[in-house]
Amino acid sequence: MEKKLYTCEFVLKGTSLPNIWTSISSRGGLSKWFADNVQKIDENHLRFTWKEQWEDAEFKIVTPNQCVRFHWLDEPEYTFFEFEILYDEVTGVVSLSVTDFAPDSEIDDEKMLWAHHIENLKRYIGV
């Protein structure tokens, strides 16, 4: 089944860019809100664990303090999930953009799942 690209954006008021960056790009940060555990496999790969289920991902792009892109190793090569920090200099508002892929019929459910994960992130960073 073909997967389609979609993006969600979440406002994260009252937190610092370095705090968000650590939360989306480090094993320790990701294990506080995204997965139960995150282990380093090697320099370019992480293992994400939720209860008894796990998935391995590869770092594809890392732009420090701005963007991190992962690719699930068991997914089609064209797919990825990405966290991008957006900062509006005029308003001072910080947002997190999440880009992912899903079958068209599952995009709404996937967006709800991301909203749940981002609520966990907000609690973790105190927003």
N, C-alpha and C positions, 0 to 999 in steps of 0.2 A: 504494500500500500504506500503510495507516494505521500511524503510528508511536506507540509508547507511551512514557510517562515511566518512567524508572528512576533510581535513585540508588545511588551507591557511597560508602563512607566509608573513608578511609585515615588511620591514625595517623601523625603526624609528630613523633616524640620528639626533643628536643634542639635545637630551632630556635626562632627568635624570630618573633613575629607579623609585624613589619615585613619580615623576610626572605621569609616566605611571600607576603605581600601584593605585594611587588615582583615576585616570580616569577610570580604569576597575573594581574597587572593591567597589566604594562608590556610593550612590544614587546621590549625587551632580555631581560626575564625569560622571557617565553614562548618566545623563540627559543633559549633554552638547554636547554629540556626538552620542549617541546610540538611545535614545528615547526622546520624547518631555517632558516627566515627569517620574520620578521614585519615588514611594512611598513605605515606609516601612510598611508592613502588620504586621509582628511580627519579632522576632529575626532571623528567617530562611527564610522569604518570602518577596519578593518585587513585586510590581505591576508596570509594564512598560506600558506607555500610548503613543500612536501615534495618534494624532488628536482625533477621537472619539472611536478608537479601543484600547483595553487593553488586556494584558496577564499577568498572575501571574507566578512567577518562584520561585523555592526553591534553596537556596544555598546548594550545594552538597559537594563541597570540597573548602576549602580556605587554601592555603599555602601562608602566608604573604610574600609580595614582589616578588611573583613568579607566582602563578596560582589561578584562581577562576573558579569554574565550577557551572553552573546553570542547572536546569531541569524545562522546561515548564510544568506546572501541567496538561495541557490538552493533552500532548504528551505521547507516549508509555514510560514506565518506563526505558527502556534501552537507551533512547536518552538523550542528554545533549548538551549544548554549553559551550565552555571553552575558556578562554583567558589565555595564558601562556607567560610570559616575558622570552625571550631568550637573553642571553648576551654572546658574544664571547670575552673571555678575551684576546685573541691574537690581534684581530682587534679593539676591543672596540665597535663593532657594536651591537646595541640593536634592537631586532626584537620582533614582537608580533605574536604569533601563535594563530590562531583561529580554533577551532575544532567544528564541528557541524554535524548534520544529515539532510538528505533530500532524497526524492525519486531519484533514479538514473537519471531519465529524467529531474530533476530540479537542479542538482548539479551545472552546469555551471551558471545558473541564480542566484543561491544562492551565489556563489563565487563573482559574479559581485555586488550583494547587499552588501556583506561584504567589498568589495573593496571601495564601496561608503561610508559605515560607517567609514572605516579606514581613508579615506580622510577627513571626518568630524573630526575624532580624531586628525589627524595631524594638522588641522587648529586650533583646540582648544588648543593643547599643544605647538603650535608655531614651528612645524617642517616643 
